Amino acid sequence: RHFVDACHRAGIGVIMDWVPAHFPKDAYALAEFDGTDLYEHMDPRQGEHQDWGTLIFNYGRPEVRNFLIGNALFWLDKYHIDGLRVDAVASMLYLDYSRQPGQWIPNVYGGRENLDAIYFLKRFNEVCYERFPGIMTIAEESTAWPGVTRPTYLGGLGFGFKWNMGWMHDFLQYMSLDPIYRRYHHGNITFSLLYAFQENFILVLSHDEVVYGKRSLLSKMPGDEWQKFANLRMFLAWMYGHPGKKLLFMGSEFGQLNEWNHDVGLDWHLAQLPRHDGLRRLAQHLNYVYKSEPALWQLDDTYEGFDWIDFHDADNSVVSFLRKSRDGDMVAFVVNATPQVRYNYRLGVPESGLWREIINTDAETYGGSNVGNYGGVHSENVPWMAREHSILIHLPPLATVAFKLER
């Protein structure tokens, strides 16, 4: 409690990982609590996660639902937690989750949906938001289940946000490719915008992506050391421009080399090295720009806040898009996912004026080669990319640049 209050005094919110999906078989815990299957199902086809070696709550029992919701309210009330990230929601929604035929029992309608768990999740969200309107609930849900963040009165589950696992998988796969092959995987980086506004998404680069042999973010990047850092800088700025809230696991902001190990601390000493410190400065700058530019977050859940400029330039592995605010502010993002500098690249823009460069991940202060656009460029009355105006810019190698229209 003192830790949470200290974070609040420092202006830091605290979101807790909350796990109502399963619980351990430890004899001193909830398993066969009174000698019977009290919290879990008796039938292992309903009551046990064989992959994880854990037990599943019996959500059909009002007493179990009350216990779980009461626990959530306890953390929100007594510890002043700002949000609950609900773990493994997909395993709760589907009766056949990670099970072969014959290893699960259908619901009363013969389907695979866990109706009791659905009711529980809806009630959990209703009660939490009713009692503590300022909090957030987040679903770690990895399937295409519809309406995860839709209100319950509209048929949804009622969560505030949903982890965007699809974006994470597609982009990490793309970023791991040698740039020479990225032109053949252009769809990986455009597909997420087909569904980006169907839920209130959080773009996640979490602990799950840097454990169990998956390597750290920096180690996933291709190329030599310079290219690895350039790729990661490009990726982080790209993430900040993409619609959706941001989640970046600790250590990735300064280029942790080893994957995360909960038994040891992070390699903080790396932040003293120039390239690692440059990455840290970029993360700091991205946070500042994100907070100060409403175009990057104000219309995050609607197509009104996003517009493609061009997603066809697969041959050059270049994509460009606009982010917009309610007041008409615009920020144009351009990503060059190859190590080749593209001088005098013409980019279509919707309005004339000075487009000031507010992000350049290739800046020398971040450890880049310092290819840039001298602070900004004036538009020309040259129609391009179905836009009435255009700007002539230099695209740095393996970099993301962003330009804001000055009014």
Number of C-alpha atoms within 10 A of each C-alpha: 11 8 10 17 16 11 13 15 10 9 9 12 14 16 17 15 12 17 15 22 21 21 20 16 14 10 9 9 10 17 21 17 13 9 7 11 16 17 23 25 20 14 11 14 17 20 19 21 20 12 8 10 11 17 22 22 26 22 25 16 16 12 13 17 23 15 12 18 19 15 14 21 18 13 17 19 13 9 15 19 22 20 23 23 21 20 18 17 22 17 21 25 21 20 22 21 15 12 14 8 7 9 13 19 16 15 13 10 8 8 13 16 18 21 18 17 23 18 15 23 25 19 17 23 21 18 15 21 16 11 12 15 10 10 17 18 22 27 25 20 20 15 13 10 12 12 18 25 21 18 16 18 10 9 13 17 25 24 27 22 21 25 25 25 17 19 25 19 14 17 17 19 16 22 22 18 15 13 21 13 13 23 17 13 15 19 15 18 19 16 14 18 16 8 13 21 15 15 21 23 25 22 21 24 24 15 15 11 19 23 15 11 10 13 17 20 26 25 20 19 24 19 17 9 13 13 17 21 27 29 28 25 29 23 23 23 24 19 23 20 27 23 27 25 21 17 14 15 15 14 23 23 23 25 26 23 18 17 21 25 12 8 6 7 9 16 14 12 10 16 19 12 10 13 21 23 19 25 26 21 18 25 21 12 16 20 14 11 15 14 12 11 17 21 24 26 21 16 18 23 18 14 14 12 22 24 14 14 21 17 15 14 12 16 12 16 22 22 21 21 20 24 28 23 19 12 9 13 17 26 26 27 25 24 23 23 28 23 16 13 15 17 14 11 12 18 21 23 26 19 16 17 17 18 23 19 20 17 21 27 34 24 18 13 16 24 21 23 15 15 19 20 18 10 13 19 18 15 20 18 12 15 16 16 15 12 15 15 19 25 24 16 20 17 27 27 24 27 29 29 27 23 22 21 22 14 10
